[in-house]
Amino acid sequence: MQTAVTGRPPPATWLEVWREVARRAALRVRSWWSAADQPVWARPLLLVIAAVSAWSYAWRATRPVNIEIYYAAAVRSMTMGVSNFFFGAFDPAGTVTTDKLPGAFWLQAVSAGLFGPRN
């Protein structure tokens, strides 16, 4: 009798069960290591970089970020005119633009235009 999932016969003894559990665990552990065509250190280094990045984003995440004030002013200015909207102007006169593409703020500007800016 074969199982429908693996196509192999079910294990008969506890030793075969243990070997199957160990084989599956080894496959899970091996999936965290690099592929055969990559250096051995590639995947562990990627995981370390991801962990350091996650830690640095989470560290003191509750502190206020001052750059958001600059972008909030740009979004508010983008709601004041069509030219400001399409060019991502920072000031109401439309002479200074942001350091990002204007499309990055279009959704926020439309939302602020519909619901009003947050005070």
N, CA, C and O atoms as a printed pandas DataFrame, in Angstrom:
     atom_number atom_name residue_name chain_id  residue_number  x_coord  y_coord  z_coord
0              1         N          MET        A               1    0.840   -1.176    0.000
1              2        CA          MET        A               1    0.000    0.000    0.000
2              3         C          MET        A               1    0.887    1.242    0.000
3              4         O          MET        A               1    1.801    1.352    0.817
4              5         N          GLN        A               2    0.620    2.183   -0.917
5              6        CA          GLN        A               2    1.405    3.407   -1.031
6              7         C          GLN        A               2    0.572    4.599   -0.579
7              8         O          GLN        A               2   -0.655    4.598   -0.679
8              9         N          THR        A               3    1.268    5.613   -0.081
9             10        CA          THR        A               3    0.551    6.820    0.321
10            11         C          THR        A               3    0.295    7.689   -0.909
11            12         O          THR        A               3    1.032    7.617   -1.893
12            13         N          ALA        A               4   -0.736    8.497   -0.848
13            14        CA          ALA        A               4   -1.103    9.322   -1.995
14            15         C          ALA        A               4   -0.162   10.508   -2.173
15            16         O          ALA        A               4    0.017   10.996   -3.289
16            17         N          VAL        A               5    0.438   10.972   -1.087
17            18        CA          VAL        A               5    1.263   12.167   -1.163
18            19         C          VAL        A               5    2.655   11.865   -1.711
19            20         O          VAL        A               5    3.096   12.501   -2.668
20            21         N          THR        A               6    3.337   10.917   -1.122
21            22        CA          THR        A               6    4.718   10.638   -1.514
22            23         C          THR        A               6    4.841    9.539   -2.541
23            24         O          THR        A               6    5.849    9.492   -3.245
24            25         N          GLY        A               7    3.889    8.669   -2.665
25            26        CA          GLY        A               7    3.995    7.558   -3.601
26            27         C          GLY        A               7    4.842    6.424   -3.081
27            28         O          GLY        A               7    5.094    5.451   -3.792
28            29         N          ARG        A               8    5.289    6.545   -1.830
29            30        CA          ARG        A               8    6.099    5.485   -1.217
30            31         C          ARG        A               8    5.253    4.725   -0.218
31            32         O          ARG        A               8    4.251    5.246    0.272
32            33         N          PRO        A               9    5.636    3.517    0.084
33            34        CA          PRO        A               9    4.891    2.778    1.109
34            35         C          PRO        A               9    5.083    3.428    2.473
35            36         O          PRO        A               9    6.148    3.986    2.737
36            37         N          PRO        A              10    4.087    3.371    3.342
37            38        CA          PRO        A              10    4.229    3.964    4.679
38            39         C          PRO        A              10    5.292    3.212    5.477
39            40         O          PRO        A              10    5.465    2.008    5.284
40            41         N          PRO        A              11    6.005    3.897    6.367
41            42        CA          PRO        A              11    7.041    3.240    7.161
42            43         C          PRO        A              11    6.431    2.186    8.093
43            44         O          PRO        A              11    5.337    2.348    8.633
44            45         N          ALA        A              12    7.184    1.115    8.250
45            46        CA          ALA        A              12    6.666   -0.006    9.030
46            47         C          ALA        A              12    7.159    0.024   10.475
47            48         O          ALA        A              12    6.428   -0.394   11.374
48            49         N          THR        A              13    8.351    0.495   10.717
49            50        CA          THR        A              13    8.904    0.457   12.070
50            51         C          THR        A              13    9.209    1.866   12.546
51            52         O          THR        A              13    9.209    2.815   11.763
52            53         N          TRP        A              14    9.469    1.987   13.839
53            54        CA          TRP        A              14    9.796    3.291   14.400
54            55         C          TRP        A              14   11.123    3.805   13.854
55            56         O          TRP        A              14   11.315    5.017   13.758
56            57         N          LEU        A              15   12.050    2.904   13.489
57            58        CA          LEU        A              15   13.328    3.305   12.919
58            59         C          LEU        A              15   13.131    3.957   11.550
59            60         O          LEU        A              15   13.785    4.947   11.225
60            61         N          GLU        A              16   12.240    3.400   10.767
61            62        CA          GLU        A              16   11.952    3.993    9.461
62            63         C          GLU        A              16   11.245    5.338    9.616
63            64         O          GLU        A              16   11.473    6.265    8.839
64            65         N          VAL        A              17   10.389    5.432   10.624
65            66        CA          VAL        A              17    9.731    6.707   10.892
66            67         C          VAL        A              17   10.774    7.753   11.282
67            68         O          VAL        A              17   10.739    8.886   10.801
68            69         N          TRP        A              18   11.701    7.364   12.157
69            70        CA          TRP        A              18   12.740    8.282   12.595
70            71         C          TRP        A              18   13.618    8.721   11.424
71            72         O          TRP        A              18   13.974    9.895   11.326
72            73         N          ARG        A              19   13.966    7.803   10.548
73            74        CA          ARG        A              19   14.780    8.146    9.376
74            75         C          ARG        A              19   14.038    9.123    8.461
75            76         O          ARG        A              19   14.639   10.052    7.921
76            77         N          GLU        A              20   12.751    8.914    8.292
77            78        CA          GLU        A              20   11.964    9.812    7.454
78            79         C          GLU        A              20   11.888   11.211    8.064
79            80         O          GLU        A              20   11.989   12.204    7.343
80            81         N          VAL        A              21   11.712   11.300    9.378
81            82        CA          VAL        A              21   11.693   12.596   10.063
82            83         C          VAL        A              21   13.044   13.280    9.927
83            84         O          VAL        A              21   13.108   14.480    9.660
84            85         N          ALA        A              22   14.120   12.530   10.108
85            86        CA          ALA        A              22   15.465   13.093    9.986
86            87         C          ALA        A              22   15.731   13.547    8.554
87            88         O          ALA        A              22   16.366   14.581    8.345
88            89         N          ARG        A              23   15.256   12.792    7.567
89            90        CA          ARG        A              23   15.463   13.163    6.169
90            91         C          ARG        A              23   14.744   14.466    5.858
91            92         O          ARG        A              23   15.304   15.343    5.201
92            93         N          ARG        A              24   13.504   14.599    6.324
93            94        CA          ARG        A              24   12.747   15.833    6.082
94            95         C          ARG        A              24   13.366   17.019    6.800
95            96         O          ARG        A              24   13.399   18.123    6.257
96            97         N          ALA        A              25   13.855   16.808    8.010
97            98        CA          ALA        A              25   14.511   17.893    8.749
98            99         C          ALA        A              25   15.788   18.330    8.039
99           100         O          ALA        A              25   16.085   19.523    7.971
100          101         N          ALA        A              26   16.541   17.370    7.514
101          102        CA          ALA        A              26   17.763   17.707    6.787
102          103         C          ALA        A              26   17.438   18.497    5.523
103          104         O          ALA        A              26   18.180   19.409    5.157
104          105         N          LEU        A              27   16.350   18.161    4.861
105          106        CA          LEU        A              27   15.943   18.923    3.678
106          107         C          LEU        A              27   15.583   20.357    4.056
107          108         O          LEU        A              27   15.923   21.293    3.332
108          109         N          ARG        A              28   14.895   20.536    5.191
109          110        CA          ARG        A              28   14.551   21.880    5.631
110          111         C          ARG        A              28   15.794   22.686    5.974
111          112         O          ARG        A              28   15.885   23.864    5.630
112          113         N          VAL        A              29   16.749   22.064    6.647
113          114        CA          VAL        A              29   17.977   22.764    7.013
114          115         C          VAL        A              29   18.785   23.082    5.765
115          116         O          VAL        A              29   19.335   24.178    5.651
116          117         N          ARG        A              30   18.868   22.142    4.826
117          118        CA          ARG        A              30   19.624   22.365    3.606
118          119         C          ARG        A              30   19.035   23.479    2.762
119          120         O          ARG        A              30   19.761   24.134    2.014
120          121         N          SER        A              31   17.741   23.706    2.866
121          122        CA          SER        A              31   17.130   24.762    2.065
122          123         C          SER        A              31   17.582   26.149    2.515
123          124         O          SER        A              31   17.437   27.109    1.758
124          125         N          TRP        A              32   18.126   26.280    3.726
125          126        CA          TRP        A              32   18.636   27.558    4.188
126          127         C          TRP        A              32   20.045   27.834    3.686
127          128         O          TRP        A              32   20.505   28.974    3.747
128          129         N          TRP        A              33   20.730   26.828    3.198
129          130        CA          TRP        A              33   22.083   27.016    2.703
130          131         C          TRP        A              33   22.064   27.343    1.236
131          132         O          TRP        A              33   21.018   27.254    0.592
132          133         N          SER        A              34   23.188   27.714    0.702
133          134        CA          SER        A              34   23.285   28.171   -0.675
134          135         C          SER        A              34   22.987   27.059   -1.664
135          136         O          SER        A              34   23.138   25.873   -1.368
136          137         N          ALA        A              35   22.559   27.478   -2.851
137          138        CA          ALA        A              35   22.313   26.525   -3.927
138          139         C          ALA        A              35   23.636   25.974   -4.432
139          140         O          ALA        A              35   24.702   26.491   -4.100
140          141         N          ALA        A              36   23.561   24.928   -5.233
141          142        CA          ALA        A              36   24.770   24.247   -5.698
142          143         C          ALA        A              36   25.631   25.142   -6.592
143          144         O          ALA        A              36   26.852   24.989   -6.611
144          145         N          ASP        A              37   25.022   26.072   -7.331
145          146        CA          ASP        A              37   25.784   26.922   -8.236
146          147         C          ASP        A              37   26.279   28.214   -7.585
147          148         O          ASP        A              37   26.815   29.082   -8.273
148          149         N          GLN        A              38   26.108   28.352   -6.263
149          150        CA          GLN        A              38   26.550   29.536   -5.549
150          151         C          GLN        A              38   27.600   29.155   -4.517
151          152         O          GLN        A              38   27.701   27.989   -4.133
152          153         N          PRO        A              39   28.391   30.144   -4.060
153          154        CA          PRO        A              39   29.348   29.848   -2.989
154          155         C          PRO        A              39   28.618   29.452   -1.705
155          156         O          PRO        A              39   27.469   29.835   -1.485
156          157         N          VAL        A              40   29.294   28.689   -0.877
157          158        CA          VAL        A              40   28.681   28.182    0.355
158          159         C          VAL        A              40   28.304   29.325    1.291
159          160         O          VAL        A              40   27.325   29.215    2.030
160          161         N          TRP        A              41   29.059   30.415    1.274
161          162        CA          TRP        A              41   28.840   31.507    2.209
162          163         C          TRP        A              41   27.754   32.472    1.752
163          164         O          TRP        A              41   27.409   33.381    2.507
164          165         N          ALA        A              42   27.202   32.321    0.555
165          166        CA          ALA        A              42   26.280   33.317   -0.004
166          167         C          ALA        A              42   24.972   33.400    0.781
167          168         O          ALA        A              42   24.588   34.495    1.193
168          169         N          ARG        A              43   24.287   32.303    1.000
169          170        CA          ARG        A              43   22.984   32.346    1.673
170          171         C          ARG        A              43   23.124   32.722    3.150
171          172         O          ARG        A              43   22.348   33.550    3.627
172          173         N          PRO        A              44   24.077   32.151    3.896
173          174        CA          PRO        A              44   24.219   32.608    5.290
174          175         C          PRO        A              44   24.541   34.100    5.392
175          176         O          PRO        A              44   24.050   34.772    6.299
176          177         N          LEU        A              45   25.356   34.627    4.478
177          178        CA          LEU        A              45   25.655   36.055    4.497
178          179         C          LEU        A              45   24.403   36.873    4.203
179          180         O          LEU        A              45   24.175   37.909    4.828
180          181         N          LEU        A              46   23.597   36.413    3.260
181          182        CA          LEU        A              46   22.338   37.099    2.960
182          183         C          LEU        A              46   21.415   37.105    4.174
183          184         O          LEU        A              46   20.766   38.114    4.451
184          185         N          LEU        A              47   21.351   35.991    4.900
185          186        CA          LEU        A              47   20.511   35.926    6.092
186          187         C          LEU        A              47   21.032   36.845    7.197
187          188         O          LEU        A              47   20.244   37.458    7.916
188          189         N          VAL        A              48   22.345   36.941    7.334
189          190        CA          VAL        A              48   22.926   37.845    8.329
190          191         C          VAL        A              48   22.617   39.294    7.966
191          192         O          VAL        A              48   22.258   40.087    8.836
192          193         N          ILE        A              49   22.754   39.644    6.691
193          194        CA          ILE        A              49   22.446   41.006    6.250
194          195         C          ILE        A              49   20.978   41.325    6.483
195          196         O          ILE        A              49   20.645   42.427    6.918
196          197         N          ALA        A              50   20.095   40.373    6.198
197          198        CA          ALA        A              50   18.663   40.589    6.421
198          199         C          ALA        A              50   18.358   40.761    7.906
199          200         O          ALA        A              50   17.530   41.593    8.277
200          201         N          ALA        A              51   19.021   39.979    8.757
201          202        CA          ALA        A              51   18.791   40.091   10.200
202          203         C          ALA        A              51   19.292   41.432   10.730
203          204         O          ALA        A              51   18.613   42.065   11.538
204          205         N          VAL        A              52   20.463   41.870   10.288
205          206        CA          VAL        A              52   20.993   43.170   10.724
206          207         C          VAL        A              52   20.093   44.294   10.220
207          208         O          VAL        A              52   19.842   45.259   10.942
208          209         N          SER        A              53   19.614   44.177    9.007
209          210        CA          SER        A              53   18.713   45.187    8.461
210          211         C          SER        A              53   17.410   45.250    9.251
211          212         O          SER        A              53   16.933   46.338    9.575
212          213         N          ALA        A              54   16.835   44.098    9.562
213          214        CA          ALA        A              54   15.594   44.067   10.344
214          215         C          ALA        A              54   15.816   44.655   11.733
215          216         O          ALA        A              54   14.965   45.382   12.245
216          217         N          TRP        A              55   16.952   44.344   12.337
217          218        CA          TRP        A              55   17.252   44.892   13.657
218          219         C          TRP        A              55   17.422   46.408   13.592
219          220         O          TRP        A              55   16.941   47.121   14.473
220          221         N          SER        A              56   18.100   46.908   12.561
221          222        CA          SER        A              56   18.334   48.349   12.474
222          223         C          SER        A              56   17.047   49.111   12.192
223          224         O          SER        A              56   16.898   50.249   12.638
224          225         N          TYR        A              57   16.112   48.507   11.457
225          226        CA          TYR        A              57   14.824   49.163   11.249
226          227         C          TYR        A              57   13.983   49.148   12.522
227          228         O          TYR        A              57   13.269   50.111   12.804
228          229         N          ALA        A              58   14.061   48.076   13.283
229          230        CA          ALA        A              58   13.242   47.953   14.481
230          231         C          ALA        A              58   13.825   48.719   15.671
231          232         O          ALA        A              58   13.091   49.066   16.596
232          233         N          TRP        A              59   15.118   48.984   15.660
233          234        CA          TRP        A              59   15.775   49.648   16.777
234          235         C          TRP        A              59   15.296   51.094   16.855
235          236         O          TRP        A              59   15.427   51.859   15.899
236          237         N          ARG        A              60   14.758   51.443   17.969
237          238        CA          ARG        A              60   14.228   52.785   18.219
238          239         C          ARG        A              60   13.225   53.200   17.151
239          240         O          ARG        A              60   13.253   54.329   16.661
240          241         N          ALA        A              61   12.340   52.275   16.797
241          242        CA          ALA        A              61   11.359   52.536   15.747
242          243         C          ALA        A              61   10.303   53.541   16.176
243          244         O          ALA        A              61    9.615   54.107   15.327
244          245         N          THR        A              62   10.160   53.773   17.466
245          246        CA          THR        A              62    9.127   54.691   17.940
246          247         C          THR        A              62    9.584   56.148   17.969
247          248         O          THR        A              62    8.771   57.035   18.227
248          249         N          ARG        A              63   10.846   56.412   17.715
249          250        CA          ARG        A              63   11.316   57.802   17.752
250          251         C          ARG        A              63   10.788   58.549   16.531
251          252         O          ARG        A              63   10.596   57.940   15.479
252          253         N          PRO        A              64   10.552   59.837   16.648
253          254        CA          PRO        A              64   10.045   60.604   15.503
254          255         C          PRO        A              64   11.125   60.771   14.433
255          256         O          PRO        A              64   12.305   60.949   14.737
256          257         N          VAL        A              65   10.700   60.709   13.205
257          258        CA          VAL        A              65   11.613   60.883   12.083
258          259         C          VAL        A              65   11.342   62.256   11.490
259          260         O          VAL        A              65   10.226   62.531   11.049
260          261         N          ASN        A              66   12.343   63.114   11.476
261          262        CA          ASN        A              66   12.145   64.502   11.074
262          263         C          ASN        A              66   11.928   64.673    9.578
263          264         O          ASN        A              66   11.326   65.666    9.169
264          265         N          ILE        A              67   12.387   63.756    8.753
265          266        CA          ILE        A              67   12.259   63.919    7.311
266          267         C          ILE        A              67   10.813   63.791    6.854
267          268         O          ILE        A              67   10.473   64.272    5.773
268          269         N          GLU        A              68    9.968   63.167    7.631
269          270        CA          GLU        A              68    8.564   63.048    7.260
270          271         C          GLU        A              68    7.882   64.402    7.231
271          272         O          GLU        A              68    6.913   64.574    6.492
272          273         N          ILE        A              69    8.343   65.357    7.999
273          274        CA          ILE        A              69    7.772   66.696    7.999
274          275         C          ILE        A              69    7.996   67.345    6.640
275          276         O          ILE        A              69    7.111   68.030    6.129
276          277         N          TYR        A              70    9.148   67.142    6.062
277          278        CA          TYR        A              70    9.480   67.691    4.747
278          279         C          TYR        A              70    8.551   67.121    3.681
279          280         O          TYR        A              70    8.027   67.868    2.855
280          281         N          TYR        A              71    8.344   65.816    3.689
281          282        CA          TYR        A              71    7.482   65.199    2.682
282          283         C          TYR        A              71    6.014   65.523    2.930
283          284         O          TYR        A              71    5.243   65.626    1.976
284          285         N          ALA        A              72    5.616   65.682    4.166
285          286        CA          ALA        A              72    4.236   66.067    4.458
286          287         C          ALA        A              72    3.951   67.470    3.921
287          288         O          ALA        A              72    2.863   67.732    3.407
288          289         N          ALA        A              73    4.915   68.358    4.039
289          290        CA          ALA        A              73    4.740   69.704    3.486
290          291         C          ALA        A              73    4.652   69.642    1.963
291          292         O          ALA        A              73    3.889   70.395    1.357
292          293         N          ALA        A              74    5.413   68.767    1.350
293          294        CA          ALA        A              74    5.350   68.618   -0.101
294          295         C          ALA        A              74    3.983   68.091   -0.529
295          296         O          ALA        A              74    3.427   68.557   -1.524
296          297         N          VAL        A              75    3.442   67.141    0.198
297          298        CA          VAL        A              75    2.122   66.603   -0.133
298          299         C          VAL        A              75    1.060   67.687    0.026
299          300         O          VAL        A              75    0.171   67.811   -0.816
300          301         N          ARG        A              76    1.144   68.454    1.078
301          302        CA          ARG        A              76    0.176   69.543    1.276
302          303         C          ARG        A              76    0.283   70.567    0.143
303          304         O          ARG        A              76   -0.733   71.070   -0.337
304          305         N          SER        A              77    1.499   70.872   -0.278
305          306        CA          SER        A              77    1.691   71.801   -1.386
306          307         C          SER        A              77    1.166   71.215   -2.697
307          308         O          SER        A              77    0.661   71.952   -3.544
308          309         N          MET        A              78    1.278   69.921   -2.869
309          310        CA          MET        A              78    0.803   69.271   -4.095
310          311         C          MET        A              78   -0.713   69.335   -4.209
311          312         O          MET        A              78   -1.251   69.210   -5.309
312          313         N          THR        A              79   -1.406   69.527   -3.102
313          314        CA          THR        A              79   -2.860   69.643   -3.154
314          315         C          THR        A              79   -3.313   71.050   -3.533
315          316         O          THR        A              79   -4.504   71.268   -3.751
316          317         N          MET        A              80   -2.395   72.005   -3.617
317          318        CA          MET        A              80   -2.763   73.399   -3.852
318          319         C          MET        A              80   -2.826   73.786   -5.325
319          320         O          MET        A              80   -3.322   74.861   -5.659
320          321         N          GLY        A              81   -2.341   72.941   -6.190
321          322        CA          GLY        A              81   -2.387   73.290   -7.608
322          323         C          GLY        A              81   -1.998   72.112   -8.486
323          324         O          GLY        A              81   -1.306   71.190   -8.053
324          325         N          VAL        A              82   -2.466   72.167   -9.746
325          326        CA          VAL        A              82   -2.190   71.075  -10.673
326          327         C          VAL        A              82   -0.706   71.016  -11.019
327          328         O          VAL        A              82   -0.132   69.930  -11.094
328          329         N          SER        A              83   -0.090   72.153  -11.226
329          330        CA          SER        A              83    1.337   72.185  -11.541
330          331         C          SER        A              83    2.158   71.638  -10.368
331          332         O          SER        A              83    3.094   70.863  -10.565
332          333         N          ASN        A              84    1.803   72.045   -9.163
333          334        CA          ASN        A              84    2.493   71.513   -7.981
334          335         C          ASN        A              84    2.311   70.006   -7.886
335          336         O          ASN        A              84    3.235   69.284   -7.512
336          337         N          PHE        A              85    1.115   69.534   -8.228
337          338        CA          PHE        A              85    0.821   68.101   -8.150
338          339         C          PHE        A              85    1.703   67.309   -9.117
339          340         O          PHE        A              85    2.288   66.297   -8.731
340          341         N          PHE        A              86    1.803   67.755  -10.346
341          342        CA          PHE        A              86    2.532   66.979  -11.348
342          343         C          PHE        A              86    4.051   67.098  -11.219
343          344         O          PHE        A              86    4.779   66.210  -11.662
344          345         N          PHE        A              87    4.533   68.185  -10.617
345          346        CA          PHE        A              87    5.974   68.340  -10.469
346          347         C          PHE        A              87    6.475   68.040   -9.059
347          348         O          PHE        A              87    7.681   68.084   -8.821
348          349         N          GLY        A              88    5.595   67.743   -8.136
349          350        CA          GLY        A              88    6.001   67.405   -6.772
350          351         C          GLY        A              88    6.613   68.578   -6.046
351          352         O          GLY        A              88    7.646   68.440   -5.391
352          353         N          ALA        A              89    5.981   69.738   -6.157
353          354        CA          ALA        A              89    6.530   70.959   -5.583
354          355         C          ALA        A              89    6.479   70.914   -4.060
355          356         O          ALA        A              89    5.530   70.406   -3.462
356          357         N          PHE        A              90    7.531   71.461   -3.452
357          358        CA          PHE        A              90    7.606   71.518   -1.990
358          359         C          PHE        A              90    6.905   72.756   -1.445
359          360         O          PHE        A              90    6.237   72.695   -0.414
360          361         N          ASP        A              91    7.060   73.871   -2.138
361          362        CA          ASP        A              91    6.467   75.118   -1.662
362          363         C          ASP        A              91    5.227   75.462   -2.487
363          364         O          ASP        A              91    5.102   75.009   -3.625
364          365         N          PRO        A              92    4.315   76.250   -1.934
365          366        CA          PRO        A              92    3.082   76.587   -2.660
366          367         C          PRO        A              92    3.331   77.340   -3.970
367          368         O          PRO        A              92    2.512   77.258   -4.886
368          369         N          ALA        A              93    4.427   78.061   -4.074
369          370        CA          ALA        A              93    4.725   78.790   -5.311
370          371         C          ALA        A              93    5.193   77.853   -6.414
371          372         O          ALA        A              93    5.181   78.229   -7.586
372          373         N          GLY        A              94    5.601   76.654   -6.065
373          374        CA          GLY        A              94    6.029   75.665   -7.055
374          375         C          GLY        A              94    7.441   75.870   -7.555
375          376         O          GLY        A              94    7.757   75.441   -8.665
376          377         N          THR        A              95    8.312   76.513   -6.775
377          378        CA          THR        A              95    9.675   76.764   -7.215
378          379         C          THR        A              95   10.670   75.715   -6.729
379          380         O          THR        A              95   11.727   75.544   -7.337
380          381         N          VAL        A              96   10.357   75.022   -5.662
381          382        CA          VAL        A              96   11.252   74.009   -5.107
382          383         C          VAL        A              96   10.543   72.654   -5.180
383          384         O          VAL        A              96    9.375   72.538   -4.809
384          385         N          THR        A              97   11.253   71.635   -5.660
385          386        CA          THR        A              97   10.661   70.302   -5.752
386          387         C          THR        A              97   11.331   69.374   -4.750
387          388         O          THR        A              97   12.361   69.709   -4.165
388          389         N          THR        A              98   10.734   68.208   -4.563
389          390        CA          THR        A              98   11.284   67.228   -3.628
390          391         C          THR        A              98   12.419   66.455   -4.287
391          392         O          THR        A              98   12.636   66.547   -5.495
392          393         N          ASP        A              99   13.130   65.699   -3.476
393          394        CA          ASP        A              99   14.238   64.903   -3.988
394          395         C          ASP        A              99   13.781   63.544   -4.498
395          396         O          ASP        A              99   14.615   62.719   -4.871
396          397         N          LYS        A             100   12.499   63.297   -4.522
397          398        CA          LYS        A             100   11.950   62.039   -5.029
398          399         C          LYS        A             100   11.106   62.325   -6.255
399          400         O          LYS        A             100   10.764   63.475   -6.531
400          401         N          LEU        A             101   10.777   61.290   -6.978
401          402        CA          LEU        A             101    9.890   61.457   -8.122
402          403         C          LEU        A             101    8.510   61.888   -7.634
403          404         O          LEU        A             101    8.069   61.435   -6.577
404          405         N          PRO        A             102    7.825   62.741   -8.369
405          406        CA          PRO        A             102    6.527   63.223   -7.895
406          407         C          PRO        A             102    5.495   62.111   -7.756
407          408         O          PRO        A             102    4.599   62.203   -6.917
408          409         N          GLY        A             103    5.607   61.070   -8.560
409          410        CA          GLY        A             103    4.658   59.958   -8.476
410          411         C          GLY        A             103    4.681   59.262   -7.134
411          412         O          GLY        A             103    3.715   58.589   -6.774
412          413         N          ALA        A             104    5.759   59.409   -6.385
413          414        CA          ALA        A             104    5.849   58.786   -5.072
414          415         C          ALA        A             104    4.858   59.393   -4.092
415          416         O          ALA        A             104    4.491   58.763   -3.100
416          417         N          PHE        A             105    4.426   60.616   -4.371
417          418        CA          PHE        A             105    3.523   61.308   -3.455
418          419         C          PHE        A             105    2.134   61.525   -4.029
419          420         O          PHE        A             105    1.281   62.093   -3.346
420          421         N          TRP        A             106    1.878   61.102   -5.238
421          422        CA          TRP        A             106    0.581   61.362   -5.865
422          423         C          TRP        A             106   -0.573   60.732   -5.095
423          424         O          TRP        A             106   -1.607   61.368   -4.894
424          425         N          LEU        A             107   -0.403   59.496   -4.666
425          426        CA          LEU        A             107   -1.478   58.839   -3.922
426          427         C          LEU        A             107   -1.744   59.564   -2.600
427          428         O          LEU        A             107   -2.896   59.731   -2.199
428          429         N          GLN        A             108   -0.689   59.987   -1.938
429          430        CA          GLN        A             108   -0.860   60.731   -0.689
430          431         C          GLN        A             108   -1.503   62.088   -0.942
431          432         O          GLN        A             108   -2.336   62.538   -0.155
432          433         N          ALA        A             109   -1.116   62.752   -2.052
433          434        CA          ALA        A             109   -1.686   64.059   -2.361
434          435         C          ALA        A             109   -3.162   63.938   -2.712
435          436         O          ALA        A             109   -3.964   64.784   -2.315
436          437         N          VAL        A             110   -3.529   62.898   -3.450
437          438        CA          VAL        A             110   -4.951   62.686   -3.773
438          439         C          VAL        A             110   -5.730   62.422   -2.488
439          440         O          VAL        A             110   -6.825   62.953   -2.303
440          441         N          SER        A             111   -5.169   61.608   -1.606
441          442        CA          SER        A             111   -5.829   61.325   -0.337
442          443         C          SER        A             111   -5.965   62.583    0.505
443          444         O          SER        A             111   -7.011   62.805    1.115
444          445         N          ALA        A             112   -4.928   63.409    0.549
445          446        CA          ALA        A             112   -4.997   64.653    1.316
446          447         C          ALA        A             112   -5.976   65.630    0.679
447          448         O          ALA        A             112   -6.628   66.402    1.382
448          449         N          GLY        A             113   -6.083   65.600   -0.649
449          450        CA          GLY        A             113   -7.043   66.475   -1.318
450          451         C          GLY        A             113   -8.472   66.040   -1.048
451          452         O          GLY        A             113   -9.362   66.881   -0.918
452          453         N          LEU        A             114   -8.703   64.732   -0.962
453          454        CA          LEU        A             114  -10.059   64.226   -0.710
454          455         C          LEU        A             114  -10.474   64.369    0.747
455          456         O          LEU        A             114  -11.583   64.814    1.044
456          457         N          PHE        A             115   -9.579   63.992    1.653
457          458        CA          PHE        A             115   -9.939   63.945    3.063
458          459         C          PHE        A             115   -9.395   65.099    3.888
459          460         O          PHE        A             115   -9.734   65.234    5.064
460          461         N          GLY        A             116   -8.561   65.928    3.289
461          462        CA          GLY        A             116   -7.971   67.047    4.012
462          463         C          GLY        A             116   -6.643   66.640    4.628
463          464         O          GLY        A             116   -6.456   65.475    4.979
464          465         N          PRO        A             117   -5.723   67.579    4.765
465          466        CA          PRO        A             117   -4.422   67.253    5.361
466          467         C          PRO        A             117   -4.555   67.004    6.857
467          468         O          PRO        A             117   -5.425   67.561    7.528
468          469         N          ARG        A             118   -3.689   66.173    7.346
469          470        CA          ARG        A             118   -3.685   65.870    8.787
470          471         C          ARG        A             118   -2.966   66.979    9.514
471          472         O          ARG        A             118   -1.888   67.402    9.097
472          473         N          ASN        A             119   -3.542   67.449   10.584
473          474        CA          ASN        A             119   -2.912   68.538   11.359
474          475         C          ASN        A             119   -2.071   67.984   12.468
475          476         O          ASN        A             119   -1.466   68.745   13.224
